[in-house]
Amino acid sequence: MQEHLYALLSGAVSFTVAWGSLGSGVGLPRASIFRTSGARDMHLQGTGLMQTRVQIDCYGATVEDAHAAESEIRSVLEGYRGGPILGIFLEAVRDGFEDDTQLLQRVSLTFAVRHRD
C-alpha cells in the first residue's frame, strides 16, 4: 500500500511528496506522508483486509500555498480505488497556522485507506 500510495501521489501532483519526512530540496509547496495507525480485519477464515490511517501534511510558504497543495492531494485521493487499495476516504482536515511568524504553513489531512497486503 505504501509504495502504491507514494507512486500515485508523486505522479499526480505538481510538488514534492516524501514518505516520513519533508524530503530533500527546498521547493514549496511539498507534502509529507506518515502512517498513523493500522488494523487488520480478522475473521474465522483467517486474516482480512487492512484499514490504515495516513496523515498527509501539506506545507507552503503561505497559507494559500498550503491550501493549494491540500486541494491537489484531495482531488487525487478522495474516493480512489486501484491496485491493492480498495478505497481512500478523507476523515479529518486540520490547519496548522498558529501565528504569522511560522516559516512553513501547514494543512494536515487524515485519510482512511482500506487495502490488501
FIRO-332040 format. One record per residue: residue number from 1; x, y, z of N, C-alpha, C in turn. Coordinates in pm, 1 decimal. Layout:
<rs>
R,resi,nc1,nc2,nc3,cac1,cac2,cac3,cc1,cc2,cc3
R,NUM,X,Y,Z,X,Y,Z,X,Y,Z
...
</rs>
This chain:
<rs>
R,resi,nc1,nc2,nc3,cac1,cac2,cac3,cc1,cc2,cc3
R,1,81.5,-118.9,0.0,0.0,0.0,0.0,86.5,126.0,0.0
R,2,193.3,126.3,81.4,276.4,245.9,90.0,337.3,282.9,-45.0
R,3,393.7,183.4,-112.6,457.4,210.9,-241.6,356.0,260.1,-344.0
R,4,239.1,197.7,-344.4,134.4,235.6,-439.1,87.4,378.5,-411.9
R,5,61.8,410.9,-286.3,15.1,543.7,-249.7,119.7,649.8,-283.4
R,6,245.0,621.4,-251.7,353.5,715.3,-281.9,365.6,737.4,-433.2
R,7,364.5,630.5,-510.2,376.1,642.9,-655.7,257.5,718.7,-713.7
R,8,139.2,691.2,-662.6,18.6,759.9,-709.3,31.6,910.0,-689.0
R,9,65.2,951.8,-567.6,75.1,1094.8,-538.7,191.5,1159.6,-611.7
R,10,306.7,1095.2,-611.7,424.8,1153.3,-676.4,400.9,1180.3,-823.9
R,11,325.4,1092.6,-888.5,299.4,1109.7,-1030.7,183.9,1202.3,-1063.4
R,12,105.0,1242.0,-963.0,-16.8,1316.9,-991.4,-15.0,1461.4,-944.0
R,13,71.5,1496.6,-851.2,71.2,1633.6,-800.0,192.6,1709.6,-852.4
R,14,186.4,1840.8,-843.9,288.8,1926.1,-904.5,401.2,1964.1,-808.0
R,15,412.1,1893.7,-694.9,512.4,1928.2,-595.0,572.5,1801.2,-537.3
R,16,678.0,1817.0,-457.0,749.3,1705.1,-396.7,664.9,1637.9,-289.7
R,17,663.5,1504.1,-292.0,597.2,1422.7,-190.3,702.2,1329.5,-131.2
R,18,706.9,1318.5,1.6,802.9,1230.7,68.3,731.2,1147.3,172.9
R,19,779.3,1026.0,196.2,722.0,938.1,298.9,805.6,953.0,425.5
R,20,745.6,1000.4,533.4,809.5,1005.7,663.6,902.3,1123.1,689.2
R,21,910.4,1216.9,596.0,998.1,1332.5,615.2,953.4,1444.1,521.2
R,22,1020.7,1557.5,530.3,994.1,1666.5,436.0,1057.5,1640.8,300.8
R,23,1144.4,1540.7,291.6,1213.2,1512.2,167.1,1330.7,1606.3,147.3
R,24,1399.3,1589.8,36.2,1517.1,1673.2,9.7,1478.8,1790.1,-80.1
R,25,1562.7,1889.4,-81.7,1536.1,2007.0,-162.8,1467.3,2114.8,-81.3
R,26,1446.9,2228.2,-145.9,1391.5,2342.2,-74.5,1261.4,2394.0,-134.2
R,27,1211.3,2332.5,-240.4,1093.6,2382.7,-308.0,967.2,2369.7,-224.4
R,28,879.1,2465.3,-240.0,747.3,2463.3,-177.2,644.5,2489.9,-284.7
R,29,523.8,2438.2,-271.9,475.7,2353.3,-163.0,535.0,2213.4,-170.6
R,30,509.7,2135.4,-65.3,552.7,1996.1,-58.6,460.8,1923.2,38.3
R,31,468.2,1790.1,37.6,382.3,1710.3,126.0,462.2,1596.1,186.8
R,32,426.3,1562.3,311.0,486.6,1450.0,382.8,376.6,1351.8,420.8
R,33,403.9,1222.4,401.8,306.6,1117.7,433.1,357.8,1038.4,552.8
R,34,268.1,1012.6,648.8,300.9,933.3,767.3,188.2,833.6,792.3
R,35,222.3,710.1,824.3,121.7,613.9,868.9,100.4,638.9,1018.0
R,36,-24.5,665.3,1058.7,-52.9,693.0,1199.2,-111.7,573.8,1271.7
R,37,-174.4,482.2,1199.6,-226.3,360.3,1262.5,-264.6,261.9,1153.2
R,38,-286.1,138.9,1196.8,-330.6,35.5,1104.2,-387.5,-81.4,1182.2
R,39,-490.3,-140.6,1128.0,-551.2,-256.3,1193.1,-597.4,-354.1,1086.1
R,40,-583.9,-481.4,1117.9,-626.4,-586.2,1025.0,-760.8,-641.2,1069.3
R,41,-849.5,-661.6,972.7,-974.5,-732.5,999.4,-942.6,-879.5,1017.8
R,42,-1000.7,-939.9,1117.8,-983.4,-1083.3,1141.6,-1120.6,-1150.1,1131.8
R,43,-1121.6,-1273.5,1079.4,-1245.3,-1350.0,1071.7,-1210.7,-1497.6,1084.6
R,44,-1310.9,-1581.5,1084.3,-1288.9,-1724.0,1110.4,-1207.6,-1794.9,1002.1
R,45,-1198.6,-1736.5,884.1,-1118.6,-1797.2,777.9,-975.9,-1742.1,772.3
R,46,-937.1,-1661.9,870.6,-800.2,-1609.7,873.9,-797.6,-1459.0,873.7
R,47,-694.8,-1406.3,810.1,-678.0,-1261.0,808.3,-758.4,-1197.7,695.6
R,48,-793.0,-1073.8,718.2,-870.4,-999.4,619.4,-794.2,-878.5,568.8
R,49,-868.8,-777.3,532.5,-812.4,-653.9,477.6,-753.0,-567.7,588.2
R,50,-673.2,-473.4,547.3,-615.0,-374.8,639.4,-691.2,-243.7,628.6
R,51,-703.8,-174.1,740.1,-752.7,-35.8,742.6,-639.8,46.1,803.2
R,52,-577.0,129.7,722.2,-463.3,209.9,765.0,-501.8,356.7,759.4
R,53,-458.5,429.9,859.4,-478.1,574.6,857.7,-344.4,638.8,823.1
R,54,-350.3,730.2,727.4,-230.9,805.7,690.7,-259.3,953.7,709.5
R,55,-156.8,1022.6,757.8,-163.7,1167.5,768.9,-74.9,1225.0,661.3
R,56,-128.7,1319.6,588.1,-51.4,1388.2,485.0,-47.0,1535.4,522.8
R,57,73.7,1583.1,549.8,94.0,1722.9,585.0,134.2,1798.7,460.1
R,58,55.8,1900.4,426.9,81.3,1984.6,310.2,143.3,2115.0,358.9
R,59,262.6,2146.2,310.3,336.1,2264.9,354.6,346.2,2365.6,241.8
R,60,341.1,2493.3,279.0,360.2,2600.6,182.7,423.4,2721.0,249.0
R,61,477.2,2811.0,168.7,534.6,2933.9,221.8,424.5,3025.9,272.8
R,62,305.0,3012.4,213.8,189.5,3092.4,256.0,72.6,2998.6,283.8
R,63,-26.7,3052.7,350.6,-149.2,2976.5,377.0,-211.4,2931.7,245.0
R,64,-211.4,3018.4,148.3,-270.1,2986.3,17.3,-196.3,2871.2,-50.3
R,65,-63.7,2868.2,-40.2,15.1,2758.5,-97.4,-18.0,2625.3,-30.2
R,66,-30.4,2627.7,102.2,-64.3,2504.6,175.8,-202.9,2454.6,135.9
R,67,-298.3,2545.9,121.0,-433.2,2505.6,80.0,-436.6,2457.2,-65.8
R,68,-353.7,2515.1,-150.8,-346.5,2468.1,-290.0,-293.0,2325.1,-294.2
R,69,-190.6,2296.0,-213.2,-138.0,2159.7,-206.6,-243.8,2065.3,-151.5
R,70,-317.0,2108.5,-49.7,-427.2,2027.6,4.8,-528.6,1993.0,-104.2
R,71,-565.1,2090.0,-183.7,-663.9,2066.2,-290.7,-614.1,1963.6,-391.3
R,72,-487.6,1971.2,-428.5,-432.1,1873.6,-522.7,-434.2,1732.6,-463.7
R,73,-391.2,1720.0,-338.2,-390.4,1588.9,-271.7,-532.1,1533.3,-264.2
R,74,-626.6,1615.2,-221.8,-764.8,1568.0,-207.7,-824.2,1526.0,-341.3
R,75,-793.9,1599.6,-447.5,-850.5,1564.0,-577.9,-799.3,1429.5,-628.4
R,76,-677.8,1393.4,-589.3,-620.6,1265.0,-630.3,-673.0,1150.4,-542.7
R,77,-680.4,1172.1,-411.3,-704.2,1060.9,-319.7,-849.6,1033.3,-283.2
R,78,-932.0,1135.1,-270.3,-1067.6,1111.0,-220.8,-1144.1,1015.9,-313.3
R,79,-1182.8,901.6,-257.3,-1257.7,801.7,-332.1,-1174.7,714.4,-424.1
R,80,-1042.6,726.5,-418.9,-955.3,649.4,-508.6,-967.9,499.2,-482.0
R,81,-962.8,420.7,-590.8,-953.9,274.0,-587.5,-858.2,231.8,-696.0
R,82,-770.2,137.7,-663.4,-678.2,86.2,-763.5,-564.8,9.6,-698.9
R,83,-508.5,-87.6,-772.0,-400.6,-170.7,-717.9,-446.5,-240.0,-591.0
R,84,-366.8,-235.0,-484.8,-404.8,-300.9,-360.1,-505.6,-219.1,-278.3
R,85,-535.3,-97.2,-324.4,-621.8,-6.8,-247.8,-766.2,-22.1,-292.9
R,86,-852.0,-52.8,-197.0,-994.5,-69.6,-224.8,-1073.8,58.0,-204.2
R,87,-1017.5,153.3,-132.6,-1084.4,281.3,-113.6,-1005.7,371.2,-20.9
R,88,-1006.9,501.5,-52.5,-943.1,602.5,32.1,-1048.7,705.6,66.7
R,89,-1059.7,735.4,197.2,-1166.1,822.9,244.9,-1109.1,928.0,339.4
R,90,-1140.5,1054.1,313.3,-1094.7,1163.2,398.2,-1168.4,1158.9,530.8
R,91,-1092.9,1164.0,641.2,-1152.6,1160.8,774.4,-1140.4,1292.8,849.0
R,92,-1032.6,1366.6,828.4,-1012.4,1490.5,904.0,-921.6,1585.7,829.0
R,93,-943.8,1715.1,852.3,-859.0,1821.1,798.8,-828.2,1915.6,914.5
R,94,-700.3,1948.2,929.3,-659.6,2041.1,1035.2,-564.5,2145.0,976.7
R,95,-583.6,2268.2,1017.6,-491.4,2375.2,979.7,-385.3,2389.3,1087.4
R,96,-265.4,2421.5,1046.9,-156.4,2437.9,1141.0,-105.1,2580.0,1147.6
R,97,-192.0,2676.8,1129.8,-150.0,2816.3,1124.3,-160.6,2877.9,1263.5
R,98,-57.3,2858.4,1345.2,-63.3,2906.9,1482.5,-34.6,3056.2,1493.0
R,99,53.7,3107.1,1413.0,79.0,3251.4,1408.6,146.5,3285.6,1276.5
R,100,159.4,3412.8,1251.9,212.1,3457.7,1123.2,364.3,3449.7,1112.9
R,101,433.2,3410.7,1220.3,579.5,3407.4,1214.9,635.2,3271.1,1179.0
R,102,548.8,3173.4,1153.1,597.3,3040.2,1117.0,670.0,3044.1,983.6
R,103,772.2,2961.2,973.9,847.3,2950.7,849.9,765.7,2881.3,741.7
R,104,692.9,2774.8,780.5,609.0,2700.0,688.1,465.5,2700.0,738.2
R,105,373.5,2711.4,646.3,231.4,2697.1,679.1,192.0,2553.4,648.6
R,106,96.5,2496.5,726.5,66.2,2354.1,713.1,-83.5,2328.9,718.7
R,107,-126.6,2231.9,636.3,-259.8,2172.9,644.6,-238.4,2022.7,657.2
R,108,-300.1,1960.2,758.0,-287.5,1815.9,778.7,-416.7,1747.1,738.0
R,109,-402.8,1641.6,659.8,-516.2,1560.9,614.6,-501.0,1421.0,670.7
R,110,-609.4,1364.5,721.3,-607.4,1225.3,766.3,-700.9,1145.3,676.7
R,111,-646.6,1038.7,617.0,-723.2,951.9,528.5,-728.3,811.8,586.9
R,112,-842.7,745.3,571.4,-854.8,603.0,598.6,-834.4,531.5,466.3
R,113,-742.0,435.3,465.8,-709.7,361.1,343.5,-743.5,214.2,368.6
R,114,-836.9,162.4,293.8,-875.3,21.0,301.3,-796.5,-52.4,192.5
R,115,-719.2,-156.5,230.8,-631.2,-217.3,130.2,-599.2,-362.0,163.5
R,116,-547.6,-430.8,61.4,-493.0,-565.0,76.2,-342.8,-551.4,100.9
R,117,-285.6,-650.6,169.4,-139.8,-651.3,188.1,-70.9,-690.2,60.3
</rs>
